[in-house]
Amino acid sequence: MRGIFKLVHLLRAKFFGDGPPLVAVVRLNGVIGQADRFNKGLNIEGVGPTLEQAFGLTGLSAVAIVINSPGGSPVQSAFIADRIRDLAREKDVPVLAFAEDVAASGGYMLALAGDAIYAHEASIIGSIGVISGGFGFVKAMEKLGVERRIYTAGEKKSQLDPFSPENSDDISRIKDIQVEIHEFFKKFVRDRRGKRLKGARAKIFSGDFFTGTEAKKLGLIDEIGEMRSVLKERFGKKVRFKTVGDKKRGLLSMLGLGASTKAVGPFDAGELGHGLISAAEERLFWNRFGL
């Protein structure tokens, strides 16, 4: 079928002209990571088909990636960015990235897939660093009189156990892993931004985040601009926009409950509680940037 549509487009272009430029719009919204019924989760499994569809449009002039993400999994961020670059090379189509409220950490990695990056003056950009967090329950267990029992095969299997006292070797190990991931992130930024980076590297790679205005001064983005205005200026006022794969989530879907959900029973209430916790965890990602 795609071959037939392409033939029709070629014939139409031959006799009637190419028509107004077409830009595919892909919106990448949310925390990056594995998805389940409670978490939408941006990941390559979910985003990949949308990207294939966007780059597969006939008569395409460009692809606009609109990002609103506080980050998440560095692996999934890299997978998505790499897929965008692979498709851009394959289809020979430019990619323009647009940051909305926030493109930070893994969200900024997504923006790096663009040949050019745009943001609002007040957008939050950057956070090029690695963070790990958790809780320790040792003192709470002592107060409750709870004894921890754990058995392993492999001396490192229980490292970073939140119910055991912190171990200096464990802390050193997690820091080594963080440094390795951070180096990957920094190389990704250098490879994509190159000589466009203008600020001190120590500041850029400190894990700090910046407004769109400051990010432009540092070379983390190219220009201040909003998607429709930028694309109309670039491709003309008659440019056409085709949004691909954009699905809005309501409150019920955020909690893993569809519109057809029946009355909440004992089992469903437990799932609802899990959904509320998942929504709260997702909220924490955004709260780091005051959003």
C-alpha positions, -999 to 999 in steps of 0.1 A, spaced: 0 0 0 28 24 8 42 19 -27 8 29 -42 6 60 -21 41 70 -30 33 65 -67 2 86 -64 22 114 -47 48 113 -74 22 116 -101 4 144 -83 37 162 -78 45 158 -115 12 173 -128 1 196 -99 34 204 -81 46 193 -47 22 213 -26 29 229 7 58 215 28 49 188 53 64 185 88 57 154 110 53 163 147 62 137 173 55 146 210 77 130 236 60 137 269 68 121 303 94 103 323 117 80 303 117 43 313 99 10 311 61 13 309 34 -7 326 -3 -2 331 4 25 357 33 43 340 32 56 304 70 56 303 88 68 272 108 39 259 119 26 225 93 -1 224 65 24 226 81 53 207 98 33 180 66 26 159 56 63 162 90 74 148 88 49 120 53 63 111 65 99 112 96 94 91 75 73 67 52 100 56 52 108 19 65 142 8 81 149 42 102 181 46 112 177 82 104 160 115 97 181 146 104 164 180 85 182 208 100 173 242 86 177 276 105 153 298 125 155 331 145 125 322 147 89 335 165 59 320 197 68 302 196 36 282 161 43 269 170 79 262 199 68 241 179 42 223 152 67 213 178 94 203 197 68 182 166 56 165 157 92 155 192 98 141 191 65 122 158 73 106 169 109 98 199 95 79 179 68 62 152 92 50 175 121 45 152 144 65 162 171 89 151 169 126 143 199 146 139 195 184 117 218 205 118 218 243 86 229 261 85 231 299 116 209 305 141 189 285 165 178 313 188 149 319 175 121 296 150 146 282 179 167 270 194 136 255 163 133 234 167 169 223 202 161 211 187 140 184 178 172 166 199 189 140 189 221 158 174 226 193 149 253 202 134 262 235 113 289 253 131 315 274 118 298 305 123 262 295 144 241 318 174 226 299 204 205 308 209 185 340 237 166 324 246 143 352 236 111 369 216 106 401 207 76 422 186 76 454 169 55 479 161 51 516 177 34 546 156 16 571 182 3 595 173 26 625 136 21 618 140 -17 620 160 -13 653 131 7 668 106 -19 657 127 -48 668 129 -63 634 158 -86 625 171 -86 590 178 -120 575 193 -123 540 211 -151 523 231 -148 491 254 -168 468 279 -142 456 294 -117 480 281 -86 462 246 -98 456 231 -78 485 250 -46 479 229 -14 484 204 -33 504 182 -6 521 177 -28 552 214 -32 559 239 -5 571 257 14 543 290 -1 532 319 20 519 326 -5 491 290 -4 479 291 34 479 323 34 459 309 9 434 277 30 427 298 61 423 321 43 398 290 33 378 277 69 380 310 83 366 309 58 337 273 67 328 282 104 332 311 101 308 288 85 282 263 113 286 291 140 282 305 123 251 269 122 237 266 159 242 301 167 228 294 145 197 261 162 190 268 198 199 305 200 190 318 235 186 284 249 193 291 245 231 303 279 243 303 277 281 328 262 306 326 224 304 327 222 342 295 242 344 278 225 315 285 190 328 280 197 365 244 184 365 230 219 369 200 230 348 194 263 330 167 284 316 164 285 278 180 319 277 211 307 296 212 274 277 215 294 244 245 313 258 261 280 268 254 264 234 231 238 247 204 250 224 205 269 191 177 294 193 148 306 214 116 297 195 82 280 194 76 252 170 49 266 147 66 300 145 100 285 137 87 261 111 65 287 94 96 309 92 117 281 78 92 264 54 67 292 47 32 301 61 15 273 42 35 246 59 14 216 69 17 199 103 10 162 108 10 151 145 19 114 148 11 92 178 1 119 202 -22 105 229 -33 126 259 -37 109 293 -66 115 316 -65 110 354 -79 75 352 -54 63 326 -25 78 347 -37 55 375 -39 25 352 -77 26 350 -96 29 318 -130 45 311 -147 11 312 -134 3 347 -161 -12 369 -166 -4 406 -135 -6 426 -134 -38 447 -109 -51 473 -84 -63 446 -90 -32 424 -84 -9 454 -49 -24 458 -41 -17 422 -55 18 426 -31 23 455 -2 11 434 -13 35 406 -13 64 431 22 55 443 35 53 407 19 87 399 36 102 429 70 88 419 65 102 384 55 136 400 89 136 419 108 136 386 90 168 376 93 184 411 131 183 409 128 212 383 101 231 402 73 218 379 
